[in-house]
Amino acid sequence: MDATIAAFLDHLRHERGLSAHTVVAYGRDLNRLRAGLGADWPALDPAGLRRIAAGLARGGSNPRTVQRFLSAVRSFGNWAVREGLLEHNPAASLRGPKLGRPLPRGLDVDQAGRAMAQPGRNALELRDRAMLELFYSSGLRLSELTGLDLGSMDLEAGLVRVLGKGRRERTVPVGRLAREALRAWLALRPGWAAPEEGALFVSRRGGRLGNRAVQSRLALAGLRAGLGERLHPHRLRHAFASHMLESSGDLRAVQELLGHADLATTQIYTHLDFQHLAQVYDKAHPRARRRSDNAVGPRGGGDPLPGDEPT
């Protein structure tokens, strides 16, 4: 790997605290850039970047891939300017293709309840139930849950201390049912955990449970619950956020609980909330019903409203 790229990736890991997944993706994009540059880094300019990004688009890369490529290069350019490797960031003014922002697929309250209703006959099932309850109770990201240590939990106070993106720490509440599930798991955890292992969730081998193992266990829980679509950690996080917002309407509070640095990231859940309200309106309001719904007359609304009588 190019030594400059390697130094930048070390900066992302150790100074910015980005996830391993993000570091690998940025490294892949920058190696692609280096291969397409055909010269040393000082030769990097906006025209060359546009050419490489356009080549990605022509080659069939989806808009998100092009956006991530430009994001990686912008971040690299800012770092290279600070390090004195470049005079200016050639990617600073470049913008990628616009992305449609799909609404996340969440769970309704009944589906969430079915997902939580897992058997608790042994340590494995009790551990899985505790993970599910904690995801849904506190809106954690996958890496936040697998990074939890025993000292992160205060079950008496009902709080968990989480290290989020960019190494930002936050403390979030833990609900009653999640606390009960965690106590049941913690009673059996010593039979699994290796000596000196501090992780809250461990595997049968005694070490910290990894991300892939958690994803696999949640997918199995979703199949058992008959949800129809794959259950994954982010679906539970979406469910937490949308159900909190539907009940409270407090966008700022949900932002804090999720650990979003930007309120705009949280605002996507207002669309989910309005979507839910629109569905209720369409079913309940007489003038929102479709003609095919109980249609008995030209308006299709059932019994006439006052003022609808023929004259």
Backbone torsions as a table, in degrees:
resi	resn	phi	psi	omega
1	MET	NA	143.5	175.3
2	ASP	-53.0	133.4	-176.0
3	ALA	-62.2	-34.1	179.5
4	THR	-67.1	-41.9	177.5
5	ILE	-64.0	-42.7	179.7
6	ALA	-59.9	-41.2	179.1
7	ALA	-65.6	-39.4	179.1
8	PHE	-65.3	-42.4	179.4
9	LEU	-65.0	-35.2	173.9
10	ASP	-62.3	-39.4	176.7
11	HIS	-60.5	-43.3	179.8
12	LEU	-63.7	-41.2	-177.8
13	ARG	-69.2	-51.9	-165.8
14	HIS	-94.9	-27.7	-178.4
15	GLU	-100.9	-41.0	-179.7
16	ARG	-93.3	-15.8	175.7
17	GLY	67.2	31.8	179.5
18	LEU	-74.5	158.5	-177.1
19	SER	-68.6	157.9	178.8
20	ALA	-60.4	-36.3	179.5
21	HIS	-61.4	-45.5	-179.5
22	THR	-65.1	-41.4	-179.7
23	VAL	-62.3	-43.3	179.0
24	VAL	-63.3	-43.5	-179.2
25	ALA	-64.1	-42.1	178.2
26	TYR	-64.8	-39.8	178.7
27	GLY	-62.6	-40.8	178.2
28	ARG	-62.6	-43.2	-179.4
29	ASP	-66.6	-40.3	-178.3
30	LEU	-72.5	-32.1	174.0
31	ASN	-66.7	-36.3	175.1
32	ARG	-63.1	-41.6	177.9
33	LEU	-63.1	-43.9	-177.7
34	ARG	-62.7	-39.6	180.0
35	ALA	-66.7	-33.1	-178.4
36	GLY	-86.9	-11.8	-175.3
37	LEU	-73.2	-43.4	178.8
38	GLY	69.1	13.9	179.2
39	ALA	-159.2	179.9	-179.4
40	ASP	-77.6	168.6	-174.3
41	TRP	-56.9	-38.9	180.0
42	PRO	-59.3	-18.7	179.1
43	ALA	-80.4	-5.5	-178.9
44	LEU	-65.3	127.1	179.9
45	ASP	-142.1	165.1	-177.3
46	PRO	-57.2	-38.8	-178.5
47	ALA	-63.0	-42.2	178.6
48	GLY	-64.6	-39.2	178.3
49	LEU	-64.7	-42.9	178.7
50	ARG	-61.0	-39.3	-179.5
51	ARG	-63.3	-43.9	-178.2
52	ILE	-68.9	-42.6	178.6
53	ALA	-63.2	-40.8	178.0
54	ALA	-64.0	-36.7	177.2
55	GLY	-63.2	-37.8	176.5
56	LEU	-62.2	-44.7	-179.4
57	ALA	-63.6	-43.8	179.8
58	ARG	-65.6	-29.8	-179.3
59	GLY	-78.4	0.7	176.4
60	GLY	100.1	3.8	177.6
61	SER	-66.0	139.3	-179.7
62	ASN	-76.2	163.0	-176.2
63	PRO	-56.1	-33.4	-179.9
64	ARG	-66.3	-36.1	177.9
65	THR	-64.9	-42.4	178.7
66	VAL	-65.5	-42.1	178.0
67	GLN	-60.6	-44.4	-179.2
68	ARG	-65.1	-38.7	177.2
69	PHE	-58.2	-48.9	-179.5
70	LEU	-66.8	-35.2	177.1
71	SER	-63.7	-42.1	178.0
72	ALA	-62.3	-42.2	-178.0
73	VAL	-69.8	-38.5	176.9
74	ARG	-61.1	-45.7	179.6
75	SER	-62.7	-43.4	177.4
76	PHE	-62.1	-42.6	-179.5
77	GLY	-62.0	-42.6	178.1
78	ASN	-60.9	-43.5	179.5
79	TRP	-65.2	-43.2	-177.9
80	ALA	-64.0	-34.2	176.7
81	VAL	-66.2	-45.4	179.3
82	ARG	-62.4	-33.6	-179.2
83	GLU	-83.6	-3.4	179.5
84	GLY	79.1	15.4	-179.9
85	LEU	-85.4	-26.0	177.2
86	LEU	-131.1	151.0	177.6
87	GLU	-80.0	-33.6	178.2
88	HIS	-148.3	163.7	-179.3
89	ASN	-89.5	109.8	-176.4
90	PRO	-70.8	-13.5	-179.6
91	ALA	-97.5	0.9	-172.4
92	ALA	-59.0	-37.1	-174.9
93	SER	-100.4	1.5	-176.7
94	LEU	-83.6	137.7	176.9
95	ARG	-126.3	138.1	-178.8
96	GLY	-85.8	-174.7	179.2
97	PRO	-64.8	148.4	178.5
98	LYS	-70.1	143.6	-178.6
99	LEU	-111.6	136.1	167.5
100	GLY	-73.1	140.1	-177.3
101	ARG	-104.3	97.5	-176.5
102	PRO	-68.4	144.6	176.1
103	LEU	-71.2	137.0	179.2
104	PRO	-66.1	147.7	176.1
105	ARG	-87.1	113.0	-178.8
106	GLY	-102.4	-155.2	176.9
107	LEU	-131.5	142.8	171.3
108	ASP	-79.5	175.1	-173.1
109	VAL	-63.2	-39.6	179.7
110	ASP	-65.0	-42.2	178.4
111	GLN	-63.2	-42.3	178.5
112	ALA	-61.4	-40.3	178.5
113	GLY	-62.7	-40.6	178.3
114	ARG	-65.8	-38.3	179.5
115	ALA	-64.4	-36.2	-179.0
116	MET	-75.5	-22.6	-173.9
117	ALA	-80.0	62.1	-179.9
118	GLN	-92.3	150.6	177.4
119	PRO	-63.4	156.2	180.0
120	GLY	-134.1	53.4	-173.4
121	ARG	-88.6	-15.9	-176.5
122	ASN	-153.5	179.7	-175.0
123	ALA	-62.5	-39.1	-179.3
124	LEU	-62.1	-47.7	-178.7
125	GLU	-69.0	-36.0	177.8
126	LEU	-68.1	-37.8	175.6
127	ARG	-62.8	-45.5	-179.3
128	ASP	-63.2	-41.2	178.8
129	ARG	-63.2	-40.4	178.7
130	ALA	-62.9	-40.3	178.2
131	MET	-64.0	-46.5	179.7
132	LEU	-59.2	-48.4	-178.6
133	GLU	-62.2	-38.8	-178.1
134	LEU	-71.2	-40.3	174.8
135	PHE	-55.2	-51.5	-173.9
136	TYR	-74.7	-34.4	-178.2
137	SER	-70.8	-36.0	-170.1
138	SER	-121.1	-1.4	174.7
139	GLY	67.1	37.7	-174.9
140	LEU	-79.6	150.2	167.2
141	ARG	-76.6	161.4	179.7
142	LEU	-58.5	-49.5	-177.3
143	SER	-65.5	-28.4	178.0
144	GLU	-68.8	-40.7	-179.1
145	LEU	-69.1	-45.9	-178.5
146	THR	-70.0	-19.1	178.6
147	GLY	-86.8	-2.1	-177.6
148	LEU	-70.7	139.4	172.9
149	ASP	-109.6	167.8	179.1
150	LEU	-56.6	-37.8	-179.1
151	GLY	-72.1	-8.1	179.0
152	SER	-75.2	-21.4	-173.4
153	MET	-97.7	139.0	167.9
154	ASP	-128.2	89.5	-173.9
155	LEU	-69.7	-30.2	178.5
156	GLU	-65.3	-42.3	178.7
157	ALA	-82.9	-15.1	-177.7
158	GLY	71.7	45.2	-176.7
159	LEU	-135.5	150.4	173.1
160	VAL	-132.8	135.8	179.3
161	ARG	-97.7	124.0	-169.8
162	VAL	-120.3	139.4	173.0
163	LEU	-102.7	108.3	-173.8
164	GLY	-95.6	-159.8	-179.0
165	LYS	-61.4	144.6	-179.8
166	GLY	64.6	21.3	-179.6
167	ARG	59.7	28.8	175.2
168	ARG	-83.7	126.9	-178.2
169	GLU	-95.5	140.6	174.8
170	ARG	-144.1	158.7	177.2
171	THR	-117.7	128.2	-177.0
172	VAL	-127.1	154.4	179.4
173	PRO	-70.9	156.1	174.3
174	VAL	-123.6	124.2	-175.7
175	GLY	-69.8	167.5	-175.8
176	ARG	-59.8	-48.1	-177.7
177	LEU	-66.3	-35.1	176.1
178	ALA	-66.3	-39.4	178.6
179	ARG	-64.0	-40.4	178.4
180	GLU	-63.5	-42.9	179.6
181	ALA	-65.6	-37.8	179.1
182	LEU	-67.6	-39.9	178.5
183	ARG	-63.0	-40.5	178.9
184	ALA	-63.4	-40.3	177.8
185	TRP	-69.0	-43.3	-177.3
186	LEU	-63.9	-27.1	177.9
187	ALA	-66.5	-27.6	-178.5
188	LEU	-104.2	-13.0	-176.5
189	ARG	-56.3	-40.0	-178.6
190	PRO	-57.2	-26.0	178.3
191	GLY	-73.3	-13.0	-180.0
192	TRP	-109.3	-39.2	-169.0
193	ALA	-69.8	137.9	174.8
194	ALA	-70.6	156.0	176.6
195	PRO	-56.1	137.2	178.2
196	GLU	72.3	2.9	177.5
197	GLU	-77.3	122.5	-176.0
198	GLY	-98.9	-1.9	-175.8
199	ALA	-67.6	143.6	177.1
200	LEU	-67.9	-45.0	-179.3
201	PHE	-110.4	123.8	-177.8
202	VAL	-123.9	160.0	176.6
203	SER	-88.3	176.0	178.2
204	ARG	-66.6	-18.0	177.0
205	ARG	-81.4	-8.3	174.5
206	GLY	100.7	-8.9	-178.6
207	GLY	-98.4	175.8	180.0
208	ARG	-58.4	135.8	179.0
209	LEU	-72.2	134.0	-177.3
210	GLY	-90.2	168.3	-177.6
211	ASN	-60.5	-45.4	-177.1
212	ARG	-64.2	-37.4	178.8
213	ALA	-64.3	-41.5	178.5
214	VAL	-64.0	-44.5	178.9
215	GLN	-58.9	-41.8	-179.8
216	SER	-64.9	-42.8	-179.0
217	ARG	-67.6	-36.9	178.1
218	LEU	-68.9	-37.7	177.3
219	ALA	-61.2	-41.0	178.0
220	LEU	-64.7	-41.1	178.2
221	ALA	-61.9	-38.3	178.1
222	GLY	-65.1	-39.3	176.8
223	LEU	-63.6	-43.7	178.8
224	ARG	-61.3	-35.5	-178.0
225	ALA	-81.4	-7.3	179.6
226	GLY	67.1	38.8	-175.7
227	LEU	-76.1	-19.5	178.0
228	GLY	89.3	-40.0	177.0
229	GLU	-117.1	154.7	-175.5
230	ARG	-58.6	132.0	174.9
231	LEU	-90.9	124.6	178.2
232	HIS	-136.2	164.5	-174.3
233	PRO	-54.8	-38.5	-175.7
234	HIS	-71.4	-26.4	174.9
235	ARG	-64.9	-39.0	177.9
236	LEU	-68.6	-36.6	176.6
237	ARG	-65.1	-42.3	176.3
238	HIS	-61.2	-43.0	-179.7
239	ALA	-62.0	-44.9	176.7
240	PHE	-54.6	-50.0	-174.9
241	ALA	-66.8	-46.4	-176.3
242	SER	-68.7	-38.2	179.1
243	HIS	-69.5	-37.3	175.7
244	MET	-63.0	-42.5	-177.2
245	LEU	-71.3	-38.7	177.5
246	GLU	-60.6	-36.9	-176.8
247	SER	-81.8	-37.8	-172.2
248	SER	-105.4	-34.0	-174.2
249	GLY	71.2	8.6	-175.4
250	ASP	-97.3	92.8	-175.5
251	LEU	-65.4	-39.0	-179.1
252	ARG	-63.6	-40.8	179.7
253	ALA	-64.7	-41.9	178.6
254	VAL	-64.3	-38.0	176.3
255	GLN	-58.0	-46.5	-179.7
256	GLU	-64.0	-42.5	-178.3
257	LEU	-65.4	-37.1	-179.5
258	LEU	-79.0	-19.2	-177.6
259	GLY	77.7	28.5	177.0
260	HIS	-78.2	129.9	177.3
261	ALA	-73.6	-29.3	-174.6
262	ASP	-118.4	128.9	180.0
263	LEU	-61.4	-29.3	-179.5
264	ALA	-59.9	-31.8	178.5
265	THR	-65.7	-36.7	-179.2
266	THR	-76.0	-26.3	-173.1
267	GLN	-65.1	-16.0	176.7
268	ILE	-59.0	-28.4	-178.9
269	TYR	-73.9	-18.4	172.9
270	THR	-67.1	-33.0	177.0
271	HIS	-65.7	-40.8	177.0
272	LEU	-62.0	-41.7	-178.8
273	ASP	-63.0	-47.7	180.0
274	PHE	-65.1	-34.7	177.5
275	GLN	-62.0	-43.1	178.0
276	HIS	-62.8	-46.0	-179.8
277	LEU	-63.2	-38.2	179.5
278	ALA	-63.8	-37.8	178.6
279	GLN	-66.1	-41.7	177.1
280	VAL	-62.1	-44.2	179.7
281	TYR	-60.0	-46.8	-177.9
282	ASP	-60.5	-33.6	-179.1
283	LYS	-81.0	-30.1	-168.7
284	ALA	-101.0	-33.5	-172.0
285	HIS	-83.4	130.4	-176.2
286	PRO	-57.2	-37.3	-176.5
287	ARG	-87.9	0.7	176.2
288	ALA	-98.9	-12.2	-176.6
289	ARG	-69.9	145.3	178.0
290	ARG	-75.6	158.9	-178.0
291	ARG	-59.1	-31.6	-176.3
292	SER	-75.5	-12.1	-177.0
293	ASP	-86.0	103.5	176.8
294	ASN	55.8	36.0	-175.5
295	ALA	-69.7	127.7	177.4
296	VAL	-127.0	-6.1	-177.9
297	GLY	-154.6	-172.7	-177.7
298	PRO	-58.4	-33.6	-178.0
299	ARG	-88.8	-19.1	178.1
300	GLY	69.1	34.5	-175.6
301	GLY	-110.6	5.4	-178.7
302	GLY	87.6	-134.9	-179.5
303	ASP	-64.6	141.8	-179.9
304	PRO	-67.0	144.7	173.9
305	LEU	-83.5	160.7	176.2
306	PRO	-53.5	133.8	-178.9
307	GLY	92.3	-7.6	179.3
308	ASP	-90.3	-9.1	-176.9
309	GLU	-61.7	144.9	179.1
310	PRO	-66.2	146.8	-180.0
311	THR	-108.0	NA	NA
